[in-house]
């Protein structure tokens, strides 16, 4: 197996023993392509529904389509990055983002728009795993287990984009309509490709040791895709008539486990996850639950502020600025401290408190009450993502950093799928106050589960013992 990108070969020099900060721009831009498309859609769902005559139950597919594609693609692309290095996969994937932006901008109906979101999902797969792989290779080169504050910078960048996405979406809608939110991907993709070409180190050709299937476990990837696709399709539209999807998911998961346990180079090493690295598995489960709460708020609460409370898309995004400010400040301050347990506990309590405030809101509530919810939600937004990212960085096998990072995103996207399905069921044809309260109770239950998973995880005290 190769160790991708361990030595820059772009001609520039780096300070001896120091992290190559020329890598930061492509790392950060590539990693934010997914969160910007994940969050900007929150304020466009209502305008798109109005323009194309689609109810919330149908526009919810714009959310689910991206996460379905990304949940499938992230660990697969992450594994390819582990084997072949980040540069090639980064350039191909980010190019797809630009193509998807053009298709979405010109889409004549909801079906084509959903297809563009699928392509966006696959196109944004490489950014985050590539960034984590580069972090690991630079750590190996410099001899520093956590290179400077780069992990924190990466988390803060993702948090910034994730939180300001709705505001940016509102601004773009005001300037050019909802299609402008898709057109944004064209210049972003062009900048990412250019930075990748100029800044990312070229990797040597991997040694010719057998065929492609011997190195990346194609059968394992196919079974994983079948398992995840059937499971996510079931979660996106929970109904007993779709019981067969759950049966397919169970059968595919059994076949996947049997394959991976006997494969010489498994796609996902279940022996490590199930035996010697249970803490990593618990981190993935914690991520799933955390993102059920986070994305239920992002999509559900934002839709309610527009339809139930009566804000415009721009003002709905504006109402989340306090969350943006708190999340960034909290991430910067907490990123300087060791360990993740305290961050996770505070994040769990913040989620529970915010859900409690949501249950008090009605269409007659003052605007400051919406701001209060955003302020409280800023705490878990700033803490959870940083703590989960750092947990995976320290708990994963160094040779599988990119695929482990991809799996973190996959579990997060499963959580977002649950959130999207729950939001659609809670609201039905209109995002009214009753549906928002129903959604808040579900979020509260998930927040309590997240707290319990953190309280009873005794391994967290040994995670990230070095400063991040």
N, C-alpha and C positions, 0 to 999 in steps of 0.2 A: 504493500500500500504506500502511496505517496503521501508526503506531508505538504499540502498545497501552500504556496505563497510564503514559504519560510524565508526566502531571500528576495528582496525587491530587485528587479532587473530592468527598471525603466530608465536607468541612467542617472537618477538623482541619488544623492548620498543622504544618509541619516546619521544623526549623532550617535556615537558609540553607546550602546546600552539603552538608548532611548526609543520610545515608541515613534514610529514613522507617521507623523501627523498629516502627511500628504494623503494618507489613506482615509482620513476622516470625512472629507466631503462626499466621495462616492459611497462610503459606508452608510452615512446618515441619509443621503438622498435616496439611495436604494431601499433602505429599511423603512422609509416613511411612505413609499408609494402605496403600500397596502393600507396603513391606517388612514391616510388621507382619503382614499376611496371608500374605506369602511365607514367613516364618520360623515363625510360630506353628503352622503346619500340621505342622512337622517332628515334634513330639512327639504330635500327634493321629493320625497315620497308623495306628499300631498299635492304639490304642483304637477308632478308627472301624472298622478291619478286623475286630477282635474283635466289635464290636457288630453289624455288618452282614454278617459272614461273608464278607469279601473279602480275598484274598491281597495281598501287596505289589505284584504286577504290576497289580492293578486299582486299588488305592488310589493308585498313582502318578499316575493320571489327575487326582486332586485337585490335585496339583502342576502337572501339565502344562496343565490346563484354564485355570488363572489366567494362566499365562505365555503360552499361546497367544493368549488374548484380549488381554492387555496388549501383547504383541509386535506384534500387528496395530494396536491402538488408539493406542499412544503416539505414533508419528510422525504419524498422521492427526490426532489431537487437537492435537498440537504445531503442526502446520501451520495448523489452524483458529485456534489461539491467536495465531500470528504475524499472521494476517489480521484477526481480530475482537477480539483482546485476551483476557486471562486470566479476567476476572470471570465472563462468561457460561458458559464451558466449565467452570470450576471448580465453579460452583453446580450445574449439571446433573449432572456426573460424581459429585460427592460425594453427591448425593441418591441416586444409584443404589447407592452403597455401603450405605446404610441399608436399601434394599429387599432387596439381596442378603443382608444380615445376617438379616433376618426369614425369608427363604426357607430359608437354611441352618439356622437354629435349629429350624424346623419340618419339615425334610426327612424324609420317611418311608423313603427308600432312597438308595442310592449314586448313582443316576442324577440325582435331584433335587439332591443335594448337589453333584454335579459341575456341574450347571446354575447353581447359586448361585455357584460359584467362577468360572464364565465371566462372569457378571454383575459379580462383584467385580473381575475383571480389567478390564472396560471402565470400571467406575466409578472405578477408581484411576488411570486414564490421565492425567488433567489435572493432578494435584497437582505432580509434579516439573517438567514443561514450563512450567507456569504460574509456578512459583517462579523458574526460570531466566529466563523472560521478564521478570518483575518485577525481577530483579537487573540485567538488561541495561538496562531502561528507567530504573531509578534511577541506574545508572552514567552514562547519557546526561544525565540531569537534573542530577546533581551534578558531572559532569566528572571522576569518578574511575573508572578503568578496572576496578578491582576494589573495590567498596564496602566499606571496612573489613575486618572479618573475617567477613563474612556468608557467603561461600562456604565457609569452614571451618566455621562454625556449622551450615550446612545439611548438610554432609557428616557432621559429628559427630552431629547429630540422627538422620540416617538410619542411621549405624553403630550408634548406641545402640539404636534400635528393632530393627534387624536382628539384633543379637546377643542382646538380652534377650528377643526373641520366644519362643524355646523355654522360657525360665524362666517367662515370663508365661503361656504355654500350659499348662505343668505346674501352675501355681497355679490357673488357671481350671478345669482338668480336676479337680483335687482338690476344688474348691468346688462345681462344678455339672456336671461331666461334659464330654465333648468339645463338646456343643452350646453351652456357654458361650463357646467360642472364636469361634463365629459370631455370637452375640448381642452380643459386644463391639463389633461394627461399628455397631450402632444408635446408641449414645451418641456414638461417635467421629464418625460422619457428621453427626449433629445439631449437634455442636460445630463441625465444619468449615463447615457451611452457615451457621451463625450468625456465625462469625468472618468468613466471606467476605462476607456481607451488610453487616456493620458496618465492615470494615476495607479491603476491596479497592476500589480506585478504579474509578469508572464510566468506561467508554470512550465516546467519541463514536461516533455511527453511522458505519460506513465509507462512503466516497463511492460513489455509484451509478455505477460504471464497468463496465457489462456485467453479465451474469448471474453466478450463483454459480459455474457451471462455468468461467467465464473467470478466476476468481480462485483457485480451489483445485484445479484439475486432477482432476476426478472420474475420468476414464478411467485416469489414472496411479495413483490410489489403488486402483482396482479391480484393476488388473494387479498392483500391489504386494501386495494382499491375497491374490490367487490364488497368486502366487509363494511368499509366506511361509507360507501355510496348507498348501500341498502339501509344502513342504520340512519344516515342523515336524511334520506328521503322519508323514512318512517317518522323521524322526529319533526320534520318540517310540516307534516300534516297528520297529526296524531288522530288515528281513527281505527276502529277494530276491523274495518273492511280491508285495511292494508296490512293485516297480520302476516301475510306471506313475506313482506319485506323484512320483518323481524326474524322469521325463520331462515331466510337467506343470510341475514347478518350473522346469526348464530352458527349456521353451517360453515360459512366462509371463515369465521373467526376460529373454529375448530381446525379447519384445514390449514389456515394460516399458522396457528400455533404448532401444529404437527410439522409443517414445512420448516419453520424457523428453528425449531429445536434440533433438527438434524442437518440443517444447511451448514456447509463449511464456512461460508461468509454470509451470514444472515442479513437481511435488510434491516430488521430490528432484532437485536440480541435479547430475546426473551429470557434467556438464562441469567443475564445480568440484571434485568429489570425485576424478575421474579425472585431472585436470590440475593445476590450481593449488593444490589442497588435499589432496595425498596424505597429509600428516601426519595429517589428521583421519580418513582412511580407515584408516590403520595403528592409530590410537587405537581405532577401533571393533573392529578385529580383535583387538587386545590385550584389550579388554573381554570379548569372546566367550570367549577362552581363560581369562582370569582367573576368570570366573564358572563355567566348567566345574569348576575346582578348588574354588571357594568353596562352590557349592551341592552338589557331590558330598559334601563334608564335612558340610554342614549337614543334608542329608537322609540320606545313606548312613550316616555315622558315628553320627548320633543314633539311627537305627533299630537299628544294631548295639549301641549301649550299652543299649538296652532289651531286644531279643530275644537278642542274642549274649552280652552281659555280665550282663544281669539287673537293670538299674536300672528303677525306676518312672519314668513320664513326668516327675514333679516332679524327681526326682533327676537324670534325664538333662538337664533344663534347668539344674539347679543346677550340674552339672559344667561348664557353659559360661560360668559367671560370670567365671572368670579371663580368658577370651577377651574378654568384654565390657569388663573393666577395662583390659586392655592396649590393646585397639583404641581406646578413647576417649582414653586418655592419649597414645598415639602420634599420633592424629589431631590432638589439640590442640597438641602440641609441634611436630609437623612442619608444621602449617598456618601457622605463623609464618615459615616459611622459604621462600625463593624457589625457583623451578624445580620440575620434577617428575621429572627423570631419577633422582636419588638415591632418591626415594620408590619409584619403580617397580622399581629394582634391588633395594632392600632387601625390597620386597614379594615379588618373585620368589624370592629366596633363602629367605625365610620360608616360602613355600609348599612349596618343595622339602624343606626341613628337616622341616616338619610331616608331610609324606607319608612321609619316611623313618622317623619315630617311629611312625607308624601301622602300618608293616609289622612292627614288633616286638611289637605288642599281641596278646594272646590273651584268651580268657575267664578265664584264671587270673592275668592281670596285676593288679598292685595299683591301687587307685583313684588314687594319686598319678600313675600313668602317664597316665591319662585327663586329669588336670589339666595335665600337662606338654604334651600335644598341644594342649589348649585355649590354654595360654599362648603356645606358638609360633605357633599360627594367629592369635592376636590381632595380631601384627605385620602380616601382609599384609591382614587385615581393616581395620586402621586406616589403612594407607597406600594401597592400590590404589584404593579407591573415591574417596578425596580427590584423588589424582593424576589419575585418569581424568576426573573431573568438571571439574577445573581445566583440563585439556588441551582438552576440548570447549569450555569457556567462551572460551578465548583463541584457539582455532583456527577456530571457526565464524564464518560470516557473521553480523554483528550483526542483520540483518533476518530471519535464520532461526534465531535462538537456541533458540526453543522446539522447533521440529521437529528441530534438531540434537541437543538434549537428549533428545528422544523417541527418536531413532535410537540414541543411546547405550544407553538402556534396552532397546531392541529387540535389539541385539546381545548385551546381557547376558542377556536372556531366551532367546535362541537357545542361549547357553551353558548356561543353567539347564535347557533342554529336553534338551540332550545329557547333562547331569548326571543328570536324572531317568531318561532311558532307560538310561543306563549303570548306574545304581543298580539299576533293575528287572532288567536282564539279569544283573548280578553276583550278586544275591541270590536271584532266582527266587521260591520260595514262603516262604523264611525268611532273615532277615538274620543269617547265621552268620559265623564268623571267616574261613573260607575266602573267602567272598564279599567281606568287608570288605578282605581283602588284595588280591584281584583289583581291586577298585575303587581301592585306594591306588596300585597300579602305573599305572593309567590316569591318575589324578590327577598322579602324578609325571611322566609323559610330557608332560601339558599344562603343568605348571609349568616344565619345561625349555624348552618352546616359547615360553612367555611370557617367560622370561629372554632367549632368543635374539632375540625381537622387540624387546626393550628395548635390548639391547647393540648391535644393528646399526642402530638408529634414530638417525641423526645430527641429526635436527631437534629432538630433545627439549631440547637446550641452549638453544634460542631460544624455548621455550614458557614462558609465565608469567613474563616477566622482571620483572614488578612484584610486590610482595609480595601474598600472598593472605591 
